[in-house]
Amino acid sequence: MDNRERVDVLIKNGCVITVDSQRRVIEDGAVAVKGERIVAVGDTSALASQFCADRVIDARRKAVLPGLIDAHAHAGHAMLRTIGGADGDAWTDACETIYTRASDETFWEVESHLAALERLQAGVTTGVSLLGGGNSIMRVDDPVYARRHCDAVVRTGTRSLVAVGPSRPPAPRAYTRYTADGSVTREIDFDTMYEVCTEIVDTCHGDAKGRIGIALTLPVYAPQHYPEQAAYEREFRAQAGQYMALARERGLRFTQDGHRAGTLAFAHRELGLLNETSFMSHAIDLTEDDIAACVETGASIVHNPSAIMSIIGRCPVPELLDAGVNVAIASDGAAPDRGYDMFRHMWQCMHYHRRHFGDPDVLPHGKVLEMVTIDAAKALSLDDSLGSLETGKLADIILVDLFKPHMMPMNMPVYRVTCFANAGDVCMTMVGGKILMEEGRVLSVDEGEILERVTAAAEQMLERSGLRHLLDAPSTLWRRSHY
């Protein structure tokens, strides 16, 4: 008679990188999963004698990691990769045109499927997606677009925190809704945007046993960098009060995209936007007052090392960490020139800051791994349930194949994961105890069908927007040092 406790899944014989409070790396480790949660983490020999499992996964020559967390990206962007070539203004203008006047419900659904699929295959089990972007153009004229986005994530099986809020001033803005009978264009004011955001919170927050969450966002007020914003200070102040009241009432997290020198301090002192549930993105060229505002409030910073904003300026990550500020790494994906491969962004983060200081000791490998796991979970106020492999936490687990030429020899696993691994090395992804991808094959959705639908939706998007010319290669693509 087998007296061992029965569990659903036992992952054994792997190199378990726990990112727990002791930062244990268990060379011959195992993880036991029952239902949605981890029930034990330890040596394979100990767990094999304690548990029998309905499913045993042999993780020999593989790293076992908590699912990666991408703390800042944009819904819609996966359909706009590379459009406009090297012309950033053209790409930003394309975002505004497509998000407000050339995208329908199917666009937002298949884009969400595409992003969730890419994240799933890259081992990203939790992602933040602002519902739009490209200089703060949000799809908040009707709640149906958020609903379709969330439904696609639910079907894929991953976790998503969807951030909604108003488009940047001025308003009203023209939004086009496509129906079977044609299209209707309406002028949408700030009051309507707020009503839509409230309805999205009511209908989507907490879906799929909490796998879907809604956060609130506002455009960053930065008249010192964008003088035209000064004319709308009253609107920015009114929205800050309105949306933060909603966040407090519903217990929602708050995020912003595009902070830079001086704007965090203003957001805290004048607008009251920073607190322990706030996570602020980009944060380049920060002042001492900006950093002090984060220390004072407990707000987190989200660094996007592969983003264009990180070319324009630098997020002072080592300085923030030394001051005690929590910092996460994110993709800012998936356009115009980057994707959801968090291994790439870890590597980019290390080299970016080491080059700045001329010091190869900046940002140890374990720290950057924390920044896409437990630190990212803390930024999203989810560190009690995600971000590490520990008893009682949700079973979001990935396996990374270490037995490949670019990952050899078989030693120093944390270094290999952060320096040499890429999204293609992820061979299994589990979310909440459910295996969604195994041996590189997605089990939760039909990948081919999604890609076919994406192709059709992209063609329709280009036709409606009249932007097909943005796919033309620029004349300066070859034989030059600059576009």
Residue pairs with C-beta under 8 A, 6 or more apart in sequence:
2 52
4 49
4 50
4 51
4 52
5 50
5 51
5 52
6 51
6 52
6 53
6 54
7 32
7 33
7 34
7 39
7 51
7 52
7 53
7 54
8 33
8 34
8 35
8 53
8 54
8 55
8 433
9 32
9 33
9 53
9 54
9 55
9 56
9 57
9 395
9 430
9 433
9 435
10 30
10 31
10 32
10 33
10 47
10 48
10 51
10 52
10 53
10 55
10 56
10 57
11 30
11 31
11 32
11 33
11 57
11 59
11 64
11 397
11 399
12 29
12 30
12 44
12 47
12 48
12 56
12 57
12 58
12 59
13 28
13 30
13 44
13 58
13 59
13 60
14 28
14 29
14 30
14 31
14 59
14 60
14 62
14 63
14 64
14 399
15 25
15 26
15 27
15 28
15 29
15 59
15 62
15 63
15 64
15 402
15 413
16 24
16 25
16 26
16 29
16 30
16 31
16 41
16 63
16 64
16 389
17 25
17 63
17 64
17 65
17 369
17 389
17 413
17 414
17 417
18 24
18 25
18 26
18 29
18 41
18 66
18 388
18 389
18 390
19 65
19 66
19 369
19 370
19 373
19 374
19 387
19 388
19 389
20 41
20 388
20 389
20 390
21 388
21 390
23 366
24 41
25 413
25 414
26 41
26 42
26 43
28 43
28 44
28 45
29 41
29 42
29 43
29 44
29 64
30 40
30 41
30 42
30 43
30 44
30 46
30 47
30 48
31 38
31 40
31 41
31 47
31 64
31 389
31 395
31 397
32 38
32 39
32 40
32 41
32 47
32 50
32 51
32 53
33 39
33 395
33 397
33 430
33 433
34 433
35 433
36 209
36 394
36 395
36 432
36 433
37 392
37 393
37 394
37 395
37 433
38 389
38 390
38 391
38 392
38 393
38 394
38 395
38 397
39 51
39 391
40 47
40 50
40 51
40 391
41 389
41 390
41 391
57 399
57 428
59 399
61 401
61 402
61 403
61 410
62 399
62 400
62 401
62 402
62 403
62 427
63 399
63 400
63 402
63 413
63 416
63 417
63 421
64 389
64 397
64 398
64 399
65 123
65 373
65 389
65 397
65 398
65 399
65 400
65 417
66 373
66 374
66 386
66 387
66 388
66 389
66 396
66 397
66 398
67 123
67 124
67 125
67 126
67 386
67 396
67 397
67 398
67 429
67 430
67 431
68 122
68 123
68 124
68 125
68 126
68 342
68 372
68 373
68 376
68 398
69 124
69 125
69 126
69 127
69 328
69 372
69 373
69 376
69 377
69 380
69 382
69 386
69 387
70 119
70 124
70 126
70 127
70 128
70 330
70 331
70 333
70 340
70 342
70 372
70 376
71 128
71 279
71 281
71 302
71 328
71 329
71 330
71 376
71 379
71 380
72 128
72 130
72 255
72 257
72 279
72 281
72 302
72 304
72 328
72 330
72 331
72 332
73 115
73 127
73 128
73 129
73 130
73 330
73 331
73 332
73 333
73 334
73 340
74 129
74 130
74 132
74 133
74 134
74 332
74 333
74 334
74 335
75 108
75 111
75 112
75 115
75 129
75 130
75 131
75 132
75 133
75 139
75 149
75 162
76 95
76 98
76 99
76 103
76 107
76 108
76 111
76 131
76 132
76 133
76 134
76 139
77 95
77 115
77 133
77 134
77 333
77 334
77 335
77 336
78 111
78 114
78 115
78 118
78 333
78 334
78 335
79 98
79 107
79 110
79 111
79 114
79 335
79 454
79 457
79 458
79 461
80 91
80 94
80 95
80 98
80 134
80 335
80 336
81 334
81 335
81 336
81 337
81 339
82 335
82 336
82 337
83 90
83 91
83 94
83 335
83 336
83 467
83 470
83 471
84 90
84 91
84 94
84 336
84 470
85 470
85 472
85 473
85 474
85 477
85 483
86 474
86 476
86 483
87 474
87 483
88 308
88 336
90 470
91 134
91 335
91 336
91 470
92 134
92 135
94 134
94 465
94 467
94 470
95 132
95 133
95 134
95 135
95 137
96 134
96 135
96 137
97 465
97 467
98 461
98 465
98 467
99 132
99 133
99 134
99 137
99 138
99 139
100 137
100 139
100 141
100 167
100 173
100 174
100 175
100 176
101 174
101 175
101 176
101 185
101 464
101 465
102 176
102 461
102 464
102 465
102 467
103 139
103 145
103 461
103 464
104 177
104 178
104 460
105 144
105 145
105 148
105 178
106 148
106 453
106 457
106 460
107 457
107 460
107 461
108 139
108 145
108 146
108 148
108 149
109 148
109 149
109 151
109 152
110 152
110 450
110 453
110 454
110 457
111 149
111 454
111 457
112 129
112 148
112 149
112 150
112 151
112 152
112 153
113 152
113 155
113 156
113 445
113 450
113 453
113 454
114 450
114 451
114 454
115 127
115 129
115 333
115 334
115 340
116 127
116 152
116 153
116 156
116 158
116 160
117 156
117 442
117 445
117 447
117 450
118 334
118 339
118 340
119 125
119 127
119 158
119 340
120 156
120 157
120 158
120 429
120 436
120 437
120 442
120 444
121 423
121 426
121 429
121 437
121 440
121 442
122 339
122 340
122 341
122 342
122 343
122 423
122 426
123 342
123 398
123 400
123 423
123 426
123 429
124 158
124 340
124 342
125 158
125 159
125 386
125 396
125 398
125 429
125 430
125 431
126 158
126 159
126 160
126 161
126 376
126 377
126 380
126 382
126 386
126 396
127 158
127 159
127 160
127 161
127 340
128 160
128 161
128 162
128 163
128 215
128 255
128 330
128 380
129 149
129 160
129 161
129 162
129 163
130 138
130 162
130 163
130 164
130 217
130 255
130 257
131 138
131 139
131 140
131 145
131 146
131 149
131 162
131 163
131 164
132 138
132 139
132 140
132 167
133 257
135 168
136 167
136 168
136 219
136 220
136 257
136 258
137 167
137 168
138 164
138 165
138 166
138 167
138 193
138 217
139 145
139 146
139 175
140 146
140 164
140 165
140 166
140 167
140 188
140 193
140 196
140 197
140 200
141 175
141 177
141 186
141 188
141 192
141 193
141 196
142 175
142 177
142 196
143 196
143 199
143 200
143 203
143 204
146 162
146 164
146 200
146 204
146 214
147 200
147 203
147 204
149 160
149 162
150 160
150 162
150 204
150 207
150 212
153 159
153 160
153 211
153 212
154 207
154 208
154 211
154 212
155 444
155 445
156 436
156 444
156 445
157 211
157 431
157 434
157 436
157 444
157 445
158 211
158 431
158 436
159 211
159 212
159 213
159 386
159 396
159 431
160 211
160 212
160 213
161 213
161 214
161 215
161 253
161 380
162 200
162 204
162 212
162 213
162 214
162 215
163 214
163 215
163 216
163 217
163 255
164 196
164 197
164 200
164 201
164 214
164 215
164 216
164 217
165 193
165 197
165 216
165 217
165 218
165 219
165 239
165 243
166 190
166 193
166 194
166 197
166 218
166 219
166 239
167 173
167 193
167 219
168 219
168 229
169 219
169 229
169 231
169 232
169 235
169 236
170 232
171 188
171 189
171 190
171 193
171 235
172 187
172 188
172 189
173 187
173 188
174 185
174 186
174 187
174 188
175 185
175 186
175 188
176 183
176 184
176 185
177 183
177 184
177 185
177 186
178 464
190 235
190 239
194 239
194 242
194 243
197 216
197 243
197 246
198 246
200 214
201 214
201 246
201 250
201 252
204 212
204 214
205 212
205 213
205 214
205 250
205 252
206 212
206 213
209 432
211 431
211 432
213 253
214 252
215 252
215 253
215 254
215 255
216 243
216 244
216 246
216 247
216 252
216 253
216 254
216 255
217 254
217 255
217 256
217 257
218 236
218 239
218 240
218 243
218 256
218 273
219 236
219 256
219 258
220 256
220 257
220 258
220 259
220 260
220 263
220 267
221 229
221 233
221 236
221 263
221 266
221 267
221 271
222 229
222 258
222 259
222 260
222 262
222 263
223 229
223 230
223 233
224 261
224 262
224 263
225 260
225 261
225 263
229 236
236 271
237 270
237 271
240 271
240 272
240 273
241 272
243 254
244 254
244 272
244 273
246 252
247 253
247 254
247 277
252 277
253 277
253 278
253 279
253 380
253 381
254 273
254 275
254 277
254 278
254 279
255 278
255 279
255 280
255 281
255 302
256 267
256 273
256 278
256 280
256 281
257 281
257 282
258 281
258 282
258 309
259 267
259 280
259 281
259 282
259 283
259 284
259 286
259 290
260 282
260 283
260 284
260 285
260 286
260 309
260 313
261 284
261 285
261 286
261 287
261 290
261 313
262 287
262 289
262 290
263 290
264 274
264 280
264 283
264 286
264 289
264 290
264 293
264 294
264 299
265 287
265 289
265 290
265 292
265 293
267 273
267 274
267 280
267 293
268 274
268 293
268 296
268 297
268 299
269 293
274 280
274 293
274 294
274 296
274 297
274 299
275 297
275 298
275 299
276 297
276 298
276 299
276 381
277 381
278 297
278 299
278 300
279 299
279 300
279 301
279 302
279 328
279 379
279 380
280 294
280 299
280 300
280 301
280 302
281 301
281 302
281 304
281 330
281 332
282 302
282 303
282 304
282 307
282 309
282 310
282 315
282 332
283 290
283 301
283 302
283 303
283 315
283 320
284 309
284 310
284 312
284 313
284 314
284 315
285 313
285 314
285 316
286 315
286 316
286 319
286 320
291 316
291 319
291 320
291 323
291 325
293 299
294 300
294 301
294 320
294 323
294 325
295 323
295 324
295 325
298 326
299 325
300 325
300 326
300 327
300 328
300 375
300 378
300 379
301 315
301 317
301 320
301 325
301 326
301 327
301 328
301 379
302 327
302 328
302 329
302 330
302 379
303 310
303 315
303 317
303 327
303 328
303 329
303 330
303 349
303 371
304 310
304 315
304 329
304 330
304 331
304 332
304 345
305 315
305 329
305 345
305 348
305 349
305 352
306 331
306 332
306 337
306 338
306 344
306 345
306 348
307 332
307 338
308 336
308 337
309 332
310 352
314 352
314 353
314 356
317 327
317 349
317 353
317 363
318 353
318 357
318 362
318 363
320 327
321 327
321 367
326 375
326 378
326 379
327 371
327 375
327 379
328 371
328 372
328 375
328 376
328 378
328 379
329 342
329 345
329 346
329 349
329 368
329 371
329 372
329 376
330 345
330 376
331 338
331 339
331 340
331 341
331 342
331 345
332 338
333 339
333 340
334 340
338 344
338 345
339 423
340 423
341 422
341 423
342 372
342 423
343 417
343 418
343 421
343 422
343 423
343 425
344 422
344 423
345 372
346 368
346 369
346 371
346 372
346 418
347 418
347 419
349 363
349 368
349 371
350 362
350 363
350 365
350 368
350 418
353 362
353 363
354 360
354 361
354 362
354 363
356 362
365 414
365 415
365 418
365 419
366 414
366 418
368 418
369 414
369 417
369 418
373 387
373 388
374 383
374 387
374 388
375 387
376 387
377 383
377 385
377 386
377 387
377 388
378 387
385 393
385 394
386 393
386 394
386 396
387 393
389 397
394 432
394 433
395 430
395 431
395 432
395 433
396 430
396 431
396 432
397 428
397 429
397 430
398 426
398 428
398 429
398 430
399 426
399 427
399 428
400 417
400 421
400 425
400 426
400 427
401 407
401 425
401 426
401 427
402 410
402 413
402 416
402 425
403 410
404 425
406 420
407 416
407 420
407 421
407 425
426 437
426 440
427 438
427 439
427 440
428 435
428 437
428 438
428 439
429 435
429 436
429 437
430 436
434 444
435 443
436 442
436 443
436 444
437 443
437 444
462 468
462 471
474 483
476 482
476 483
477 483
